[in-house]
């Protein structure tokens, strides 16, 4: 138990330091994990891994709360083509590491290298413009869900020797499951919206609201796991379904505040620090060159898709979408544990994820300072 308090305390201290430096707090929590991994060598790994899984559960639910199904639908129309092309290119650039033979490893690393970080997207959103924020968030969600789905499909295919017909049936089953959830949401939104709002109002304590949300979210997460999807996808769907149109603005803010407090007060620091503690990589000129190539491709590709004539805004938008993400570390770790990802490619993908998050945030920070200088110059004029 003492390890948990130590990890949370040090992670929050690092997060505060990074926030004061203008970086997202979760980068500080990851850095705390990198630091703690050197000194805390005899930790209860099973217990901490369970708490870290609760971290991704709450983080995905919180990400769902930031969007509505309609926003994902609208933003997805523009972000999905960017994601597909990015995934194809990222898979292609990994071919030299598998002797130019396309394998499941290329597909997994391609998915990891295509991820965007939702927290970094939110941090840089003020430079995007309102019309692009939903697109960037939709990309982050699509890329994170896509990475998890790709991993679990390839695990079933490679480890459990699923046939092509079985794979198609799995995809159909997953599609029907998600379609049924959104269908139920639409029915409730049309027929029973007032009843739901009244029911939530009758719950006087925040603990009761949290308990109700947890029963719903864990049930759908369990069903998601039974369907062959990662449980965090079910958690994200729950967050997506609990939108203000269904619950009313006041009750939505109530749920949002509760989930935000639980997520970033307890479980997110453990998840981010645990990713840092488990971080493994290798440093070589080859790996650094590879990262530079990947990052430049992602930046130029996104700028080409989102160009609006403003170079500063285009760079900010591109750095947000090309921000990689902590989920890439999780996917790489799971792929390595299941034996579908080699140690070399796991190390390569992990380093790219860490460097990408830091560099994208640094670019966003520089963009912020340039914008502030421009604004102050205009004020003096």
C-alpha positions as a Python dict, from the first residue, in 0.01 Angstrom:
ca = {
    (1, 'X'): (0, 0, 0),
    (2, 'X'): (290, 231, 79),
    (3, 'X'): (417, 207, -280),
    (4, 'X'): (84, 337, -410),
    (5, 'X'): (98, 650, -194),
    (6, 'X'): (462, 710, -287),
    (7, 'X'): (383, 679, -659),
    (8, 'X'): (78, 908, -640),
    (9, 'X'): (260, 1170, -430),
    (10, 'X'): (575, 1186, -644),
    (11, 'X'): (373, 1171, -966),
    (12, 'X'): (160, 1469, -855),
    (13, 'X'): (473, 1667, -756),
    (14, 'X'): (628, 1605, -1098),
    (15, 'X'): (296, 1689, -1264),
    (16, 'X'): (286, 2025, -1083),
    (17, 'X'): (644, 2103, -1187),
    (18, 'X'): (565, 2024, -1551),
    (19, 'X'): (245, 2230, -1538),
    (20, 'X'): (445, 2529, -1415),
    (21, 'X'): (688, 2478, -1705),
    (22, 'X'): (396, 2485, -1949),
    (23, 'X'): (375, 2111, -2017),
    (24, 'X'): (79, 1878, -1955),
    (25, 'X'): (86, 1728, -1608),
    (26, 'X'): (71, 1370, -1736),
    (27, 'X'): (417, 1412, -1892),
    (28, 'X'): (543, 1488, -1542),
    (29, 'X'): (371, 1175, -1412),
    (30, 'X'): (538, 964, -1682),
    (31, 'X'): (873, 1125, -1593),
    (32, 'X'): (807, 1039, -1228),
    (33, 'X'): (759, 678, -1336),
    (34, 'X'): (1090, 683, -1526),
    (35, 'X'): (1257, 818, -1211),
    (36, 'X'): (1086, 574, -971),
    (37, 'X'): (1160, 275, -1194),
    (38, 'X'): (1529, 314, -1113),
    (39, 'X'): (1482, 306, -734),
    (40, 'X'): (1167, 102, -664),
    (41, 'X'): (1275, -243, -776),
    (42, 'X'): (1062, -467, -551),
    (43, 'X'): (712, -332, -613),
    (44, 'X'): (393, -545, -599),
    (45, 'X'): (358, -552, -976),
    (46, 'X'): (26, -736, -997),
    (47, 'X'): (-152, -491, -765),
    (48, 'X'): (-4, -186, -937),
    (49, 'X'): (-86, -327, -1279),
    (50, 'X'): (-450, -367, -1169),
    (51, 'X'): (-462, -4, -1052),
    (52, 'X'): (-302, 106, -1380),
    (53, 'X'): (-577, -80, -1569),
    (54, 'X'): (-833, 113, -1366),
    (55, 'X'): (-643, 423, -1478),
    (56, 'X'): (-694, 350, -1848),
    (57, 'X'): (-1057, 260, -1770),
    (58, 'X'): (-1128, 602, -1619),
    (59, 'X'): (-917, 790, -1874),
    (60, 'X'): (-1111, 637, -2163),
    (61, 'X'): (-1442, 711, -1990),
    (62, 'X'): (-1332, 1071, -1937),
    (63, 'X'): (-1229, 1099, -2303),
    (64, 'X'): (-1578, 980, -2398),
    (65, 'X'): (-1734, 1246, -2174),
    (66, 'X'): (-1546, 1516, -2367),
    (67, 'X'): (-1735, 1426, -2687),
    (68, 'X'): (-2086, 1341, -2802),
    (69, 'X'): (-2176, 1074, -3060),
    (70, 'X'): (-2269, 1354, -3301),
    (71, 'X'): (-1932, 1526, -3261),
    (72, 'X'): (-1749, 1198, -3323),
    (73, 'X'): (-1964, 1141, -3632),
    (74, 'X'): (-1900, 1490, -3773),
    (75, 'X'): (-1532, 1508, -3673),
    (76, 'X'): (-1473, 1150, -3783),
    (77, 'X'): (-1568, 1229, -4143),
    (78, 'X'): (-1260, 1452, -4168),
    (79, 'X'): (-1027, 1276, -3926),
    (80, 'X'): (-1082, 918, -4049),
    (81, 'X'): (-911, 977, -4390),
    (82, 'X'): (-613, 1132, -4208),
    (83, 'X'): (-594, 833, -3975),
    (84, 'X'): (-619, 572, -4252),
    (85, 'X'): (-344, 736, -4459),
    (86, 'X'): (-127, 786, -4149),
    (87, 'X'): (-172, 420, -4051),
    (88, 'X'): (-76, 302, -4400),
    (89, 'X'): (235, 523, -4412),
    (90, 'X'): (344, 433, -4057),
    (91, 'X'): (308, 63, -4139),
    (92, 'X'): (510, 113, -4458),
    (93, 'X'): (803, 293, -4287),
    (94, 'X'): (847, 2, -4042),
    (95, 'X'): (914, -249, -4323),
    (96, 'X'): (1297, -212, -4306),
    (97, 'X'): (1284, -351, -3950),
    (98, 'X'): (1114, -673, -4068),
    (99, 'X'): (1334, -730, -4376),
    (100, 'X'): (1071, -562, -4600),
    (101, 'X'): (818, -834, -4519),
    (102, 'X'): (472, -720, -4410),
    (103, 'X'): (377, -895, -4085),
    (104, 'X'): (153, -848, -3783),
    (105, 'X'): (440, -659, -3616),
    (106, 'X'): (430, -388, -3883),
    (107, 'X'): (55, -350, -3835),
    (108, 'X'): (84, -317, -3457),
    (109, 'X'): (372, -68, -3467),
    (110, 'X'): (193, 122, -3746),
    (111, 'X'): (-111, 154, -3517),
    (112, 'X'): (107, 273, -3226),
    (113, 'X'): (284, 532, -3442),
    (114, 'X'): (-52, 664, -3569),
    (115, 'X'): (-194, 742, -3223),
    (116, 'X'): (-267, 1098, -3108),
    (117, 'X'): (-272, 1200, -2742),
    (118, 'X'): (-613, 1331, -2631),
    (119, 'X'): (-465, 1530, -2336),
    (120, 'X'): (-217, 1705, -2568),
    (121, 'X'): (-494, 1774, -2821),
    (122, 'X'): (-697, 1937, -2542),
    (123, 'X'): (-393, 2138, -2429),
    (124, 'X'): (-329, 2273, -2782),
    (125, 'X'): (-697, 2312, -2876),
    (126, 'X'): (-698, 2688, -2816),
    (127, 'X'): (-462, 2726, -3115),
    (128, 'X'): (-671, 2504, -3345),
    (129, 'X'): (-988, 2706, -3375),
    (130, 'X'): (-1328, 2576, -3268),
    (131, 'X'): (-1389, 2418, -3609),
    (132, 'X'): (-1088, 2187, -3572),
    (133, 'X'): (-1098, 2084, -3206),
    (134, 'X'): (-1364, 1816, -3259),
    (135, 'X'): (-1172, 1683, -3561),
    (136, 'X'): (-851, 1654, -3357),
    (137, 'X'): (-1028, 1490, -3062),
    (138, 'X'): (-1209, 1254, -3298),
    (139, 'X'): (-873, 1159, -3451),
    (140, 'X'): (-731, 1091, -3103),
    (141, 'X'): (-1027, 871, -3013),
    (142, 'X'): (-1029, 686, -3348),
    (143, 'X'): (-653, 626, -3331),
    (144, 'X'): (-663, 501, -2970),
    (145, 'X'): (-958, 269, -3031),
    (146, 'X'): (-802, 161, -3363),
    (147, 'X'): (-475, 69, -3191),
    (148, 'X'): (-653, -142, -2927),
    (149, 'X'): (-877, -313, -3183),
    (150, 'X'): (-580, -383, -3414),
    (151, 'X'): (-384, -533, -3125),
    (152, 'X'): (-665, -763, -3010),
    (153, 'X'): (-750, -876, -3363),
    (154, 'X'): (-386, -963, -3432),
    (155, 'X'): (-349, -1139, -3095),
    (156, 'X'): (-652, -1354, -3179),
    (157, 'X'): (-511, -1419, -3526),
    (158, 'X'): (-150, -1495, -3428),
    (159, 'X'): (-171, -1637, -3075),
    (160, 'X'): (-508, -1814, -3086),
    (161, 'X'): (-481, -1901, -3459),
    (162, 'X'): (-817, -1755, -3556),
    (163, 'X'): (-916, -1830, -3917),
    (164, 'X'): (-1002, -1556, -4169),
    (165, 'X'): (-1368, -1654, -4143),
    (166, 'X'): (-1347, -1641, -3764),
    (167, 'X'): (-1181, -1299, -3787),
    (168, 'X'): (-1462, -1166, -4008),
    (169, 'X'): (-1721, -1304, -3766),
    (170, 'X'): (-1542, -1134, -3476),
    (171, 'X'): (-1554, -800, -3658),
    (172, 'X'): (-1924, -844, -3738),
    (173, 'X'): (-1997, -938, -3376),
    (174, 'X'): (-1808, -633, -3245),
    (175, 'X'): (-1985, -406, -3494),
    (176, 'X'): (-2328, -538, -3391),
    (177, 'X'): (-2241, -493, -3022),
    (178, 'X'): (-2137, -129, -3066),
    (179, 'X'): (-2432, -64, -3298),
    (180, 'X'): (-2672, -203, -3036),
    (181, 'X'): (-2527, 28, -2769),
    (182, 'X'): (-2569, 337, -2985),
    (183, 'X'): (-2917, 221, -3087),
    (184, 'X'): (-3021, 192, -2721),
    (185, 'X'): (-2871, 538, -2658),
    (186, 'X'): (-3076, 686, -2943),
    (187, 'X'): (-3395, 520, -2814),
    (188, 'X'): (-3338, 650, -2459),
    (189, 'X'): (-3256, 998, -2587),
    (190, 'X'): (-3582, 1013, -2783),
    (191, 'X'): (-3822, 831, -2550),
    (192, 'X'): (-3692, 852, -2192),
    (193, 'X'): (-3470, 1162, -2168),
    (194, 'X'): (-3695, 1342, -1917),
    (195, 'X'): (-3722, 1029, -1700),
    (196, 'X'): (-3343, 991, -1688),
    (197, 'X'): (-3292, 1357, -1590),
    (198, 'X'): (-3556, 1331, -1315),
    (199, 'X'): (-3399, 1010, -1185),
    (200, 'X'): (-3053, 1169, -1161),
    (201, 'X'): (-3197, 1473, -984),
    (202, 'X'): (-3346, 1244, -720),
    (203, 'X'): (-2998, 1117, -633),
    (204, 'X'): (-2896, 1364, -363),
    (205, 'X'): (-2536, 1254, -306),
    (206, 'X'): (-2248, 1250, -552),
    (207, 'X'): (-2155, 905, -418),
    (208, 'X'): (-2488, 767, -542),
    (209, 'X'): (-2432, 919, -888),
    (210, 'X'): (-2079, 776, -900),
    (211, 'X'): (-2209, 434, -796),
    (212, 'X'): (-2474, 437, -1069),
    (213, 'X'): (-2221, 540, -1334),
    (214, 'X'): (-1979, 269, -1216),
    (215, 'X'): (-2245, -3, -1235),
    (216, 'X'): (-2327, 102, -1592),
    (217, 'X'): (-1966, 146, -1704),
    (218, 'X'): (-1829, -176, -1553),
    (219, 'X'): (-2121, -375, -1697),
    (220, 'X'): (-2059, -246, -2050),
    (221, 'X'): (-1681, -282, -2007),
    (222, 'X'): (-1734, -646, -1904),
    (223, 'X'): (-1957, -706, -2206),
    (224, 'X'): (-1693, -541, -2424),
    (225, 'X'): (-1428, -778, -2287),
    (226, 'X'): (-1656, -1078, -2347),
    (227, 'X'): (-1702, -965, -2708),
    (228, 'X'): (-1326, -976, -2762),
    (229, 'X'): (-1267, -601, -2732),
    (230, 'X'): (-1051, -429, -2473),
    (231, 'X'): (-1253, -328, -2166),
    (232, 'X'): (-1144, 35, -2206),
    (233, 'X'): (-1339, 55, -2534),
    (234, 'X'): (-1655, -21, -2336),
    (235, 'X'): (-1557, 249, -2085),
    (236, 'X'): (-1511, 500, -2367),
    (237, 'X'): (-1851, 415, -2514),
    (238, 'X'): (-2014, 472, -2173),
    (239, 'X'): (-1851, 816, -2152),
    (240, 'X'): (-1968, 891, -2504),
    (241, 'X'): (-2326, 789, -2423),
    (242, 'X'): (-2342, 998, -2104),
    (243, 'X'): (-2365, 1326, -2295),
    (244, 'X'): (-2550, 1642, -2195),
    (245, 'X'): (-2826, 1584, -2451),
    (246, 'X'): (-2925, 1267, -2265),
    (247, 'X'): (-2873, 1375, -1902),
    (248, 'X'): (-2923, 1749, -1920),
    (249, 'X'): (-2644, 2006, -1881),
    (250, 'X'): (-2658, 2027, -1499),
    (251, 'X'): (-2644, 1650, -1443),
    (252, 'X'): (-2375, 1611, -1712),
    (253, 'X'): (-2154, 1865, -1531),
    (254, 'X'): (-2214, 1675, -1209),
    (255, 'X'): (-2102, 1344, -1361),
    (256, 'X'): (-1811, 1514, -1543),
    (257, 'X'): (-1682, 1669, -1219),
    (258, 'X'): (-1703, 1338, -1030),
    (259, 'X'): (-1527, 1132, -1301),
    (260, 'X'): (-1264, 1403, -1353),
    (261, 'X'): (-1182, 1409, -981),
    (262, 'X'): (-1154, 1030, -951),
    (263, 'X'): (-954, 1001, -1275),
    (264, 'X'): (-694, 1273, -1229),
    (265, 'X'): (-687, 1261, -850),
    (266, 'X'): (-618, 889, -808),
    (267, 'X'): (-598, 654, -1104),
    (268, 'X'): (-446, 860, -1389),
    (269, 'X'): (-125, 939, -1194),
    (270, 'X'): (-80, 567, -1122),
    (271, 'X'): (-144, 475, -1488),
    (272, 'X'): (97, 735, -1629),
    (273, 'X'): (366, 663, -1369),
    (274, 'X'): (329, 288, -1428),
    (275, 'X'): (384, 341, -1800),
    (276, 'X'): (704, 527, -1712),
    (277, 'X'): (817, 257, -1467),
    (278, 'X'): (766, -14, -1733),
    (279, 'X'): (926, 195, -2009),
    (280, 'X'): (1190, 4, -2205),
    (281, 'X'): (1375, 129, -2510),
    (282, 'X'): (1708, 135, -2688),
    (283, 'X'): (1905, 437, -2804),
    (284, 'X'): (2088, 427, -3135),
    (285, 'X'): (2139, 655, -3435),
    (286, 'X'): (1912, 425, -3637),
    (287, 'X'): (1623, 464, -3391),
    (288, 'X'): (1662, 844, -3368),
    (289, 'X'): (1666, 877, -3749),
    (290, 'X'): (1358, 659, -3765),
    (291, 'X'): (1171, 878, -3516),
    (292, 'X'): (1265, 1197, -3703),
    (293, 'X'): (1138, 1045, -4029),
    (294, 'X'): (811, 931, -3868),
    (295, 'X'): (749, 1265, -3699),
    (296, 'X'): (822, 1472, -4011),
    (297, 'X'): (590, 1251, -4218),
    (298, 'X'): (308, 1289, -3964),
    (299, 'X'): (352, 1667, -3938),
    (300, 'X'): (362, 1723, -4317),
    (301, 'X'): (73, 1484, -4380),
    (302, 'X'): (-151, 1656, -4125),
    (303, 'X'): (-53, 2004, -4246),
    (304, 'X'): (-144, 1900, -4599),
    (305, 'X'): (-488, 1778, -4489),
    (306, 'X'): (-566, 2073, -4261),
    (307, 'X'): (-397, 2368, -4435),
    (308, 'X'): (-593, 2693, -4398),
    (309, 'X'): (-337, 2951, -4507),
    (310, 'X'): (-209, 3022, -4153),
    (311, 'X'): (130, 2854, -4099),
    (312, 'X'): (126, 2901, -3720),
    (313, 'X'): (-219, 2745, -3681),
    (314, 'X'): (-131, 2466, -3927),
    (315, 'X'): (179, 2371, -3726),
    (316, 'X'): (-20, 2373, -3400),
    (317, 'X'): (-289, 2153, -3553),
    (318, 'X'): (-31, 1913, -3696),
    (319, 'X'): (161, 1887, -3367),
    (320, 'X'): (-165, 1807, -3187),
    (321, 'X'): (-257, 1522, -3419),
    (322, 'X'): (106, 1403, -3442),
    (323, 'X'): (138, 1388, -3063),
    (324, 'X'): (155, 1006, -3037),
    (325, 'X'): (18, 906, -2696),
    (326, 'X'): (45, 714, -2372),
    (327, 'X'): (-191, 451, -2509),
    (328, 'X'): (83, 361, -2758),
    (329, 'X'): (301, 259, -2462),
    (330, 'X'): (20, 37, -2331),
    (331, 'X'): (-42, -125, -2671),
    (332, 'X'): (330, -187, -2719),
    (333, 'X'): (361, -338, -2371),
    (334, 'X'): (62, -569, -2426),
    (335, 'X'): (190, -672, -2769),
    (336, 'X'): (531, -756, -2623),
    (337, 'X'): (376, -954, -2333),
    (338, 'X'): (159, -1157, -2573),
    (339, 'X'): (459, -1229, -2795),
    (340, 'X'): (324, -1057, -3108),
    (341, 'X'): (582, -776, -3092),
    (342, 'X'): (959, -823, -3086),
    (343, 'X'): (1172, -654, -2821),
    (344, 'X'): (1340, -434, -3083),
    (345, 'X'): (1015, -301, -3232),
    (346, 'X'): (861, -262, -2886),
    (347, 'X'): (1157, -48, -2778),
    (348, 'X'): (1140, 153, -3100),
    (349, 'X'): (766, 223, -3068),
    (350, 'X'): (802, 314, -2698),
    (351, 'X'): (1076, 568, -2765),
    (352, 'X'): (879, 722, -3052),
    (353, 'X'): (573, 759, -2826),
    (354, 'X'): (767, 933, -2547),
    (355, 'X'): (965, 1164, -2779),
    (356, 'X'): (654, 1246, -2983),
    (357, 'X'): (458, 1360, -2679),
    (358, 'X'): (740, 1582, -2551),
    (359, 'X'): (821, 1735, -2890),
    (360, 'X'): (457, 1803, -2981),
    (361, 'X'): (399, 1975, -2648),
    (362, 'X'): (719, 2178, -2692),
    (363, 'X'): (600, 2291, -3036),
    (364, 'X'): (263, 2384, -2884),
    (365, 'X'): (439, 2577, -2606),
    (366, 'X'): (650, 2765, -2862),
    (367, 'X'): (337, 2841, -3066),
    (368, 'X'): (174, 2981, -2752),
    (369, 'X'): (469, 3210, -2679),
    (370, 'X'): (484, 3335, -3040),
    (371, 'X'): (110, 3403, -3034),
    (372, 'X'): (142, 3593, -2704),
    (373, 'X'): (422, 3807, -2849),
    (374, 'X'): (217, 3879, -3161),
    (375, 'X'): (-87, 3972, -2951),
    (376, 'X'): (118, 4205, -2728),
    (377, 'X'): (268, 4366, -3039),
    (378, 'X'): (-79, 4429, -3179),
    (379, 'X'): (-191, 4580, -2845),
    (380, 'X'): (105, 4823, -2843),
    (381, 'X'): (19, 4934, -3197),
}
